[in-house]
Amino acid sequence: MSEGWDRVARLRQGSDARMGLDGLVRPESKEDELNRLCASVFSQENGEALLTYLRSITIERIGGPGIDDCALRHLEGQRYLVGILEQRIALGRKES
């Protein structure tokens, strides 16, 4: 049984609600729709090229020992967003 605020959010949105990769609770149908949308957009040639670019400036980027705290936090936020996109793409491909 869910506890805390997640349970409250599920009760408000209905029993089919679930926590998404981004930490937000939405209906399962909306989560599936987002996953399929990401898979569709990033499976085309331009989308794949864009994702490769986003990966190169975030996940594959090295901050080095001289990076300050604010810059590192900013980079980690960017990495998190690209990670969410990649996970949604993978889930969307499974659902299709």
C-alpha positions in Angstrom: 0.0 0.0 0.0 1.3 3.5 -0.9 2.1 5.8 1.9 2.4 9.6 2.1 1.9 12.1 -0.6 2.1 9.6 -3.4 -1.0 7.9 -2.0 -2.8 11.2 -1.9 -1.9 12.0 -5.5 -3.1 8.6 -6.6 -6.4 9.0 -4.9 -6.9 12.4 -6.6 -6.0 11.1 -10.0 -7.6 7.7 -9.8 -6.3 4.2 -9.3 -4.5 4.0 -12.6 -2.1 6.7 -11.7 1.6 5.9 -11.3 4.9 7.6 -10.5 6.7 8.5 -13.7 10.4 8.6 -14.4 10.4 12.3 -13.7 9.0 11.8 -10.2 5.5 13.1 -11.1 2.3 11.1 -10.6 0.0 10.9 -13.7 -2.4 8.5 -15.2 -0.8 5.3 -16.6 -2.2 6.2 -20.0 -0.4 9.5 -20.0 2.9 7.9 -18.9 2.6 5.4 -21.8 1.7 8.2 -24.2 4.9 10.1 -23.2 7.0 7.0 -23.6 5.6 6.3 -27.1 6.1 9.9 -28.0 9.7 9.9 -27.0 10.3 6.7 -28.8 8.7 8.0 -32.0 10.5 11.4 -32.1 13.9 10.0 -31.3 13.7 6.9 -33.6 13.8 9.1 -36.7 17.2 10.1 -38.1 17.0 13.7 -36.9 15.9 12.7 -33.5 18.7 10.2 -33.1 21.2 12.9 -34.2 19.8 15.3 -31.6 19.9 12.7 -28.9 23.6 11.9 -29.8 24.3 15.6 -29.5 22.5 15.9 -26.1 24.4 12.9 -24.8 27.7 14.4 -25.9 27.2 17.7 -24.0 25.8 16.0 -20.9 26.3 12.4 -20.1 29.6 12.0 -21.9 31.0 15.3 -20.7 33.7 15.3 -18.0 33.8 18.2 -15.6 37.2 17.5 -14.2 38.6 18.3 -10.8 38.3 22.1 -11.3 34.6 22.2 -11.8 32.8 24.2 -9.1 29.8 23.1 -7.1 27.2 25.1 -9.1 28.5 24.0 -12.5 28.5 20.4 -11.4 24.9 20.6 -10.1 23.9 22.2 -13.4 25.6 19.5 -15.4 24.0 16.8 -13.3 20.6 18.3 -13.9 21.2 18.2 -17.6 22.3 14.6 -17.4 19.2 13.7 -15.4 17.0 15.1 -18.2 18.8 13.2 -20.9 18.6 10.1 -18.8 14.8 10.5 -18.5 14.5 10.9 -22.3 16.6 7.8 -22.9 14.6 5.7 -20.4 11.3 6.9 -21.9 12.6 6.0 -25.4 13.4 2.5 -24.2 10.1 2.0 -22.5 8.2 3.4 -25.6 10.0 1.0 -27.9 9.0 -1.9 -25.6 5.3 -0.8 -25.5 5.1 -0.5 -29.3 
